[in-house]
Amino acid sequence: MSYDITSDFIQTTDEVINHIPSKCNGCANFSNCTSCGIAGKRYEVDIVVDTKVILHQTLAFSCSNQNNKVIAGIFPENITSTMQYGCNLEALVVTLNTIGMVSITVYLSKAVDYLRERNELNDEFLAYVSPLNWEHINLYGHYSFDKKNITTLDSLKSLNIKSDEWEC
């Protein structure tokens, strides 16, 4: 998916990669050539995810107030496993999969309805089609959702149906 990015959006660049003409690669006379400047620019905007691993430890003490009884700290309520996802990673995984799953499922069902109306669909084929691509991701845990920002199915884009007629 690509988007148009205006210069107002780009305030600074973190990296510049110059692409020379392919004919210049390995050319013995390249150093004698004169640059004519930048022929074009394209911006690639990406997100960098910084992983943060937090080790939770319960500490034990021999307590002099309790006749040197050994007492230990307790883990917070949300730390329930020896290894688990943090709430930000859980929310990201759920969001990405929910958006993808809803989009794929809704558009797949619209496409199936359209093909059925035109008698262009063999229903046996549907047994081999699945929108699921996240069976390997563990989705258990605590998730928070903003109920104020729920969208409706009426706000979806229409299917991109190509005409049967050739157009120039």
C-alpha positions in Angstrom: 0.0 0.0 0.0 1.4 3.4 -0.8 0.4 6.9 0.1 1.3 10.4 -1.2 3.5 12.2 1.2 3.7 16.0 1.0 6.8 17.9 2.0 4.8 19.3 5.0 4.9 15.8 6.4 8.6 15.3 6.0 10.5 17.6 8.4 13.8 15.7 8.5 15.2 12.6 7.0 17.1 10.0 9.0 18.9 8.5 6.0 19.5 9.3 2.4 20.3 6.6 -0.1 21.5 7.8 -3.5 20.8 5.6 -6.5 23.2 6.0 -9.4 22.2 4.9 -13.0 22.8 1.2 -13.5 25.0 2.0 -16.5 27.4 3.8 -14.2 28.0 0.7 -12.0 31.5 -0.5 -12.7 32.2 2.1 -15.4 35.9 3.0 -15.6 35.0 6.6 -16.6 32.5 7.2 -13.8 34.9 9.5 -11.8 35.1 11.7 -14.9 31.3 12.3 -15.1 29.7 15.4 -13.9 26.7 15.2 -11.6 23.6 16.9 -13.0 21.9 16.9 -9.6 18.9 15.0 -8.2 16.6 13.6 -10.8 13.9 12.5 -8.4 13.0 11.9 -4.8 10.8 9.4 -3.2 10.3 9.1 0.6 10.0 5.9 2.5 8.5 6.4 5.9 8.9 3.4 8.3 8.5 2.8 12.0 11.3 1.5 14.1 10.2 -0.7 17.0 12.6 -0.7 20.0 12.2 -3.9 22.0 12.1 -3.4 25.8 12.6 -6.5 27.9 11.7 -6.0 31.5 12.9 -8.6 34.1 10.6 -8.8 37.1 12.2 -10.3 40.2 10.9 -11.0 43.6 13.5 -10.4 46.3 13.7 -12.4 49.5 14.9 -11.0 52.9 15.5 -12.4 56.3 13.3 -10.1 58.3 14.6 -9.2 61.8 11.2 -7.9 62.8 9.8 -11.4 62.2 12.4 -13.5 64.0 14.6 -13.7 60.8 11.7 -15.3 58.9 12.4 -15.2 55.1 9.9 -13.1 53.3 9.6 -12.4 49.6 8.1 -9.8 47.4 5.2 -10.6 45.1 4.8 -10.0 41.4 2.3 -7.4 40.2 -1.1 -8.8 39.2 -0.5 -8.4 35.5 2.7 -10.4 35.6 1.4 -14.0 35.5 3.9 -16.0 33.5 7.6 -16.6 33.3 7.5 -15.0 29.8 4.7 -12.9 28.5 4.0 -10.0 26.1 3.8 -6.5 27.5 0.6 -4.6 27.1 1.9 -2.4 24.2 3.0 -5.5 22.2 -0.3 -7.2 23.0 -2.3 -4.2 21.8 -0.2 -3.9 18.6 -0.6 -7.6 17.7 -4.4 -7.5 18.4 -4.8 -4.3 16.4 -2.9 -5.5 13.4 -4.6 -8.8 13.3 -8.1 -7.4 14.0 -7.7 -4.8 11.2 -6.4 -7.4 8.8 -9.0 -10.0 9.8 -11.9 -7.6 9.6 -10.8 -6.2 6.3 -10.1 -9.6 4.7 -13.2 -11.2 6.1 -15.6 -8.4 5.0 -14.1 -7.9 1.6 -13.8 -11.7 1.0 -17.5 -12.1 1.8 -18.4 -9.2 -0.5 -16.3 -10.7 -3.3 -17.9 -14.1 -2.7 -21.4 -12.6 -2.9 -20.5 -10.7 -6.1 -19.2 -13.9 -7.8 -22.2 -15.9 -6.6 -24.6 -13.3 -8.1 -22.8 -13.8 -11.5 -22.7 -17.6 -11.1 -18.9 -17.4 -11.4 -18.1 -19.2 -8.1 -17.7 -22.9 -7.4 -18.6 -23.2 -3.7 -16.3 -26.2 -3.4 -13.4 -23.7 -3.9 -14.4 -21.9 -0.7 -13.2 -24.9 1.4 -9.7 -24.0 0.5 -10.0 -20.2 1.1 -9.3 -18.8 4.5 -8.7 -15.3 5.7 -6.8 -16.6 8.8 -3.1 -15.9 8.7 -2.4 -15.6 12.4 -3.0 -19.0 13.9 0.6 -19.0 15.1 0.2 -15.8 17.2 -0.7 -16.1 20.9 -3.6 -13.7 21.5 -4.2 -14.4 25.2 -3.8 -11.6 27.7 -5.2 -8.2 28.7 -6.4 -6.0 25.9 -7.9 -2.5 26.0 -10.1 -1.0 23.3 -11.6 2.5 22.9 -15.3 1.9 22.4 -15.7 5.5 21.2 -13.8 4.8 17.9 -15.8 1.8 16.6 -16.5 2.1 12.9 -19.4 0.5 11.0 -19.4 -1.8 8.0 -21.1 1.0 6.0 -17.9 3.0 6.0 -16.0 0.4 4.0 -14.7 1.1 0.5 -16.6 -0.6 -2.4 -15.2 -3.6 -4.1 -12.8 -2.8 -7.0 -14.7 -4.6 -9.8 -13.0 -4.6 -13.2 -15.2 -4.3 -16.3 -15.3 -7.2 -18.6 -14.8 -4.8 -21.5 -11.3 -3.8 -22.6 -10.5 -0.2 -22.1 -7.6 1.7 -23.5 
